[in-house]
Amino acid sequence: MTHEVAHIGLYVIFGIVLLPVYLMLIGWFVGKPQYFRTIALTLGFMIAYAVSIIIGIFVMGLVLSVFVG
């Protein structure tokens, strides 16, 4: 039994769902006027938010695995 490395859900999430985010980032770096401090600050907030969600889900999974499994 073999498993696919990339499922169709990955293509949907990273290709279609995140398309507005990609366009927003391109607009920030290509558009005028360019305030690099604001771009860096906002990008840092977005990355920190995503990392905090991933860490929170990981910790919640660990806590639930203690009680369930």
TINUTOR-569554 format. One record per residue: residue number from 0; residue in one letter; x, y, z of N, C-alpha, C in turn. Coordinates in steps of 0.1 Angstrom, whole numbers, plus 2048, in hexadecimal, padded with zeros to 3 digits. Layout:
! TINUTOR-569554
<atom k="NUM" r="A" n_xx="X" n_yy="Y" n_zz="Z" ca_xx="X" ca_yy="Y" ca_zz="Z" c_xx="X" c_yy="Y" c_zz="Z"/>
...
This chain:
! TINUTOR-569554
<atom k="0" r="M" n_xx="808" n_yy="7F4" n_zz="800" ca_xx="800" ca_yy="800" ca_zz="800" c_xx="809" c_yy="80C" c_zz="800"/>
<atom k="1" r="T" n_xx="807" n_yy="815" n_zz="7F6" ca_xx="80F" ca_yy="821" ca_zz="7F5" c_xx="806" c_yy="82D" c_zz="7F8"/>
<atom k="2" r="H" n_xx="80D" n_yy="837" n_zz="7FD" ca_xx="806" ca_yy="844" ca_zz="800" c_xx="80B" c_yy="84F" c_zz="7F7"/>
<atom k="3" r="E" n_xx="803" n_yy="858" n_zz="7F4" ca_xx="807" ca_yy="864" ca_zz="7EC" c_xx="80E" c_yy="86D" c_zz="7F6"/>
<atom k="4" r="V" n_xx="818" n_yy="874" n_zz="7F0" ca_xx="81F" ca_yy="87E" ca_zz="7F8" c_xx="817" c_yy="88B" c_zz="7F9"/>
<atom k="5" r="A" n_xx="811" n_yy="88F" n_zz="7EE" ca_xx="809" ca_yy="89B" ca_zz="7EE" c_xx="7FB" c_yy="897" c_zz="7EB"/>
<atom k="6" r="H" n_xx="7F2" n_yy="899" n_zz="7F4" ca_xx="7E4" ca_yy="897" ca_zz="7F2" c_xx="7DD" c_yy="8A2" c_zz="7EB"/>
<atom k="7" r="I" n_xx="7D1" n_yy="8A0" n_zz="7E6" ca_xx="7CA" ca_yy="8AB" ca_zz="7DF" c_xx="7C7" c_yy="8B7" c_zz="7E8"/>
<atom k="8" r="G" n_xx="7C5" n_yy="8B4" n_zz="7F5" ca_xx="7C3" ca_yy="8BF" ca_zz="7FF" c_xx="7CE" c_yy="8C9" c_zz="800"/>
<atom k="9" r="L" n_xx="7DA" n_yy="8C4" n_zz="7FE" ca_xx="7E6" ca_yy="8CD" ca_zz="7FF" c_xx="7E5" c_yy="8D7" c_zz="7F3"/>
<atom k="10" r="Y" n_xx="7E2" n_yy="8D1" n_zz="7E7" ca_xx="7E1" ca_yy="8DA" ca_zz="7DB" c_xx="7D6" c_yy="8E4" c_zz="7DD"/>
<atom k="11" r="V" n_xx="7CB" n_yy="8E0" n_zz="7E3" ca_xx="7BF" ca_yy="8E9" ca_zz="7E5" c_xx="7C3" c_yy="8F4" c_zz="7EF"/>
<atom k="12" r="I" n_xx="7C9" n_yy="8F0" n_zz="7FA" ca_xx="7CC" ca_yy="8FA" ca_zz="804" c_xx="7D7" c_yy="904" c_zz="7FF"/>
<atom k="13" r="F" n_xx="7E2" n_yy="8FE" n_zz="7FB" ca_xx="7EE" ca_yy="907" ca_zz="7F7" c_xx="7EC" c_yy="90E" c_zz="7E9"/>
<atom k="14" r="G" n_xx="7E3" n_yy="908" n_zz="7E1" ca_xx="7E2" ca_yy="90E" ca_zz="7D4" c_xx="7D6" c_yy="917" c_zz="7D2"/>
<atom k="15" r="I" n_xx="7CB" n_yy="913" n_zz="7D9" ca_xx="7BE" ca_yy="91B" ca_zz="7D7" c_xx="7BB" c_yy="923" c_zz="7E3"/>
<atom k="16" r="V" n_xx="7BB" n_yy="91D" n_zz="7EE" ca_xx="7B7" ca_yy="924" ca_zz="7FA" c_xx="7C0" c_yy="930" c_zz="7FE"/>
<atom k="17" r="L" n_xx="7CD" n_yy="92D" n_zz="7FD" ca_xx="7D7" ca_yy="937" ca_zz="800" c_xx="7DB" c_yy="941" c_zz="7F5"/>
<atom k="18" r="L" n_xx="7D4" n_yy="940" n_zz="7EA" ca_xx="7D6" ca_yy="949" ca_zz="7DE" c_xx="7D4" c_yy="957" c_zz="7E2"/>
<atom k="19" r="P" n_xx="7CA" n_yy="95B" n_zz="7EA" ca_xx="7C9" ca_yy="96A" ca_zz="7EE" c_xx="7D5" c_yy="96E" c_zz="7F6"/>
<atom k="20" r="V" n_xx="7DA" n_yy="965" n_zz="7FE" ca_xx="7E6" ca_yy="969" ca_zz="807" c_xx="7F2" c_yy="96B" c_zz="7FE"/>
<atom k="21" r="Y" n_xx="7F4" n_yy="962" n_zz="7F4" ca_xx="7FF" ca_yy="964" ca_zz="7EB" c_xx="7FE" c_yy="971" c_zz="7E3"/>
<atom k="22" r="L" n_xx="7F2" n_yy="974" n_zz="7DE" ca_xx="7F0" ca_yy="981" ca_zz="7D7" c_xx="7F2" c_yy="98D" c_zz="7E0"/>
<atom k="23" r="M" n_xx="7EE" n_yy="98C" n_zz="7ED" ca_xx="7F0" ca_yy="997" ca_zz="7F6" c_xx="7FF" c_yy="999" c_zz="7F8"/>
<atom k="24" r="L" n_xx="807" n_yy="98F" n_zz="7FA" ca_xx="815" ca_yy="990" ca_zz="7FC" c_xx="81C" c_yy="996" c_zz="7F0"/>
<atom k="25" r="I" n_xx="818" n_yy="991" n_zz="7E4" ca_xx="81E" ca_yy="997" ca_zz="7D8" c_xx="81A" c_yy="9A6" c_zz="7D7"/>
<atom k="26" r="G" n_xx="80E" n_yy="9A9" n_zz="7DA" ca_xx="80A" ca_yy="9B7" ca_zz="7D9" c_xx="812" c_yy="9C0" c_zz="7E3"/>
<atom k="27" r="W" n_xx="815" n_yy="9BB" n_zz="7EF" ca_xx="81D" ca_yy="9C2" ca_zz="7F8" c_xx="82B" c_yy="9C5" c_zz="7F3"/>
<atom k="28" r="F" n_xx="831" n_yy="9BB" n_zz="7ED" ca_xx="83F" ca_yy="9BD" ca_zz="7E9" c_xx="840" c_yy="9C4" c_zz="7DB"/>
<atom k="29" r="V" n_xx="836" n_yy="9C3" n_zz="7D3" ca_xx="837" ca_yy="9C9" ca_zz="7C5" c_xx="830" c_yy="9D6" c_zz="7C4"/>
<atom k="30" r="G" n_xx="825" n_yy="9D8" n_zz="7CC" ca_xx="81E" ca_yy="9E4" ca_zz="7CB" c_xx="825" c_yy="9F1" c_zz="7D0"/>
<atom k="31" r="K" n_xx="81F" n_yy="9FC" n_zz="7CE" ca_xx="824" ca_yy="A09" ca_zz="7D2" c_xx="81A" c_yy="A0F" c_zz="7DC"/>
<atom k="32" r="P" n_xx="81D" n_yy="A16" n_zz="7E6" ca_xx="82B" ca_yy="A18" ca_zz="7EB" c_xx="82F" c_yy="A0C" c_zz="7F3"/>
<atom k="33" r="Q" n_xx="83C" n_yy="A0A" n_zz="7F5" ca_xx="841" ca_yy="9FF" ca_zz="7FC" c_xx="847" c_yy="A04" c_zz="80A"/>
<atom k="34" r="Y" n_xx="840" n_yy="9FF" n_zz="814" ca_xx="845" ca_yy="A02" ca_zz="822" c_xx="84A" c_yy="9F5" c_zz="827"/>
<atom k="35" r="F" n_xx="857" n_yy="9F3" n_zz="826" ca_xx="85D" ca_yy="9E6" ca_zz="82A" c_xx="85B" c_yy="9E2" c_zz="838"/>
<atom k="36" r="R" n_xx="85B" n_yy="9ED" n_zz="841" ca_xx="85A" ca_yy="9EA" ca_zz="84F" c_xx="84C" c_yy="9E5" c_zz="852"/>
<atom k="37" r="T" n_xx="842" n_yy="9EA" n_zz="84C" ca_xx="834" ca_yy="9E5" ca_zz="84E" c_xx="832" c_yy="9D7" c_zz="848"/>
<atom k="38" r="I" n_xx="838" n_yy="9D5" n_zz="83C" ca_xx="838" ca_yy="9C8" ca_zz="836" c_xx="83E" c_yy="9BD" c_zz="83F"/>
<atom k="39" r="A" n_xx="84A" n_yy="9C0" n_zz="844" ca_xx="851" ca_yy="9B7" ca_zz="84D" c_xx="849" c_yy="9B4" c_zz="85A"/>
<atom k="40" r="L" n_xx="844" n_yy="9BF" n_zz="860" ca_xx="83C" ca_yy="9BE" ca_zz="86C" c_xx="830" c_yy="9B5" c_zz="86A"/>
<atom k="41" r="T" n_xx="828" n_yy="9B8" n_zz="860" ca_xx="81C" ca_yy="9B0" ca_zz="85D" c_xx="820" c_yy="9A1" c_zz="859"/>
<atom k="42" r="L" n_xx="82A" n_yy="99F" n_zz="851" ca_xx="82E" ca_yy="992" ca_zz="84E" c_xx="833" c_yy="98A" c_zz="85B"/>
<atom k="43" r="G" n_xx="83A" n_yy="991" n_zz="864" ca_xx="83E" ca_yy="98B" ca_zz="870" c_xx="832" c_yy="987" c_zz="879"/>
<atom k="44" r="F" n_xx="828" n_yy="990" n_zz="879" ca_xx="81C" ca_yy="98C" ca_zz="881" c_xx="815" c_yy="980" c_zz="87B"/>
<atom k="45" r="M" n_xx="814" n_yy="97F" n_zz="86D" ca_xx="80D" ca_yy="974" ca_zz="867" c_xx="815" c_yy="967" c_zz="86A"/>
<atom k="46" r="I" n_xx="822" n_yy="968" n_zz="869" ca_xx="82A" ca_yy="95B" ca_zz="86C" c_xx="829" c_yy="957" c_zz="87A"/>
<atom k="47" r="A" n_xx="829" n_yy="961" n_zz="884" ca_xx="828" ca_yy="95E" ca_zz="892" c_xx="81A" c_yy="958" c_zz="895"/>
<atom k="48" r="Y" n_xx="810" n_yy="95E" n_zz="88F" ca_xx="802" ca_yy="958" ca_zz="891" c_xx="801" c_yy="94A" c_zz="88C"/>
<atom k="49" r="A" n_xx="807" n_yy="947" n_zz="880" ca_xx="806" ca_yy="93A" ca_zz="87B" c_xx="80E" c_yy="930" c_zz="883"/>
<atom k="50" r="V" n_xx="81A" n_yy="934" n_zz="888" ca_xx="822" ca_yy="92B" ca_zz="891" c_xx="81B" c_yy="929" c_zz="89E"/>
<atom k="51" r="S" n_xx="815" n_yy="933" n_zz="8A3" ca_xx="80E" ca_yy="931" ca_zz="8B0" c_xx="802" c_yy="928" c_zz="8AF"/>
<atom k="52" r="I" n_xx="7FB" n_yy="928" n_zz="8A3" ca_xx="7F0" ca_yy="91F" ca_zz="8A1" c_xx="7F5" c_yy="911" c_zz="8A0"/>
<atom k="53" r="I" n_xx="800" n_yy="90F" n_zz="899" ca_xx="806" ca_yy="901" ca_zz="897" c_xx="80B" c_yy="8FC" c_zz="8A4"/>
<atom k="54" r="I" n_xx="811" n_yy="904" n_zz="8AC" ca_xx="816" ca_yy="900" ca_zz="8BA" c_xx="80A" c_yy="8FC" c_zz="8C3"/>
<atom k="55" r="G" n_xx="800" n_yy="905" n_zz="8C2" ca_xx="7F4" ca_yy="902" ca_zz="8CB" c_xx="7ED" c_yy="8F5" c_zz="8C7"/>
<atom k="56" r="I" n_xx="7EC" n_yy="8F3" n_zz="8BA" ca_xx="7E6" ca_yy="8E6" ca_zz="8B6" c_xx="7EF" c_yy="8DA" c_zz="8BA"/>
<atom k="57" r="F" n_xx="7FC" n_yy="8DC" n_zz="8B9" ca_xx="805" ca_yy="8D1" ca_zz="8BD" c_xx="803" c_yy="8CE" c_zz="8CC"/>
<atom k="58" r="V" n_xx="803" n_yy="8D9" n_zz="8D4" ca_xx="802" ca_yy="8D7" ca_zz="8E3" c_xx="7F4" c_yy="8D1" c_zz="8E6"/>
<atom k="59" r="M" n_xx="7EA" n_yy="8D6" n_zz="8E0" ca_xx="7DD" ca_yy="8D0" ca_zz="8E2" c_xx="7DC" c_yy="8C1" c_zz="8DF"/>
<atom k="60" r="G" n_xx="7E3" n_yy="8BE" n_zz="8D4" ca_xx="7E4" ca_yy="8B0" ca_zz="8D0" c_xx="7EB" c_yy="8A7" c_zz="8DA"/>
<atom k="61" r="L" n_xx="7F5" n_yy="8AD" n_zz="8E0" ca_xx="7FD" ca_yy="8A5" ca_zz="8EB" c_xx="7F4" c_yy="8A4" c_zz="8F7"/>
<atom k="62" r="V" n_xx="7ED" n_yy="8AE" n_zz="8FB" ca_xx="7E4" ca_yy="8AE" ca_zz="907" c_xx="7D9" c_yy="8A4" c_zz="904"/>
<atom k="63" r="L" n_xx="7D3" n_yy="8A4" n_zz="8F9" ca_xx="7C8" ca_yy="89B" ca_zz="8F6" c_xx="7CC" c_yy="88D" c_zz="8F5"/>
<atom k="64" r="S" n_xx="7D8" n_yy="88A" n_zz="8F0" ca_xx="7DE" ca_yy="87D" ca_zz="8EF" c_xx="7E0" c_yy="877" c_zz="8FC"/>
<atom k="65" r="V" n_xx="7E3" n_yy="87F" n_zz="906" ca_xx="7E4" ca_yy="87A" ca_zz="914" c_xx="7D7" c_yy="875" c_zz="919"/>
<atom k="66" r="F" n_xx="7CD" n_yy="87C" n_zz="917" ca_xx="7C0" ca_yy="879" ca_zz="91C" c_xx="7B8" c_yy="86E" c_zz="914"/>
<atom k="67" r="V" n_xx="7BA" n_yy="86E" n_zz="907" ca_xx="7B3" ca_yy="865" ca_zz="8FE" c_xx="7BA" c_yy="858" c_zz="8FC"/>
<atom k="68" r="G" n_xx="7C7" n_yy="859" n_zz="8FA" ca_xx="7CE" ca_yy="84D" ca_zz="8F6" c_xx="7D7" c_yy="848" c_zz="900"/>
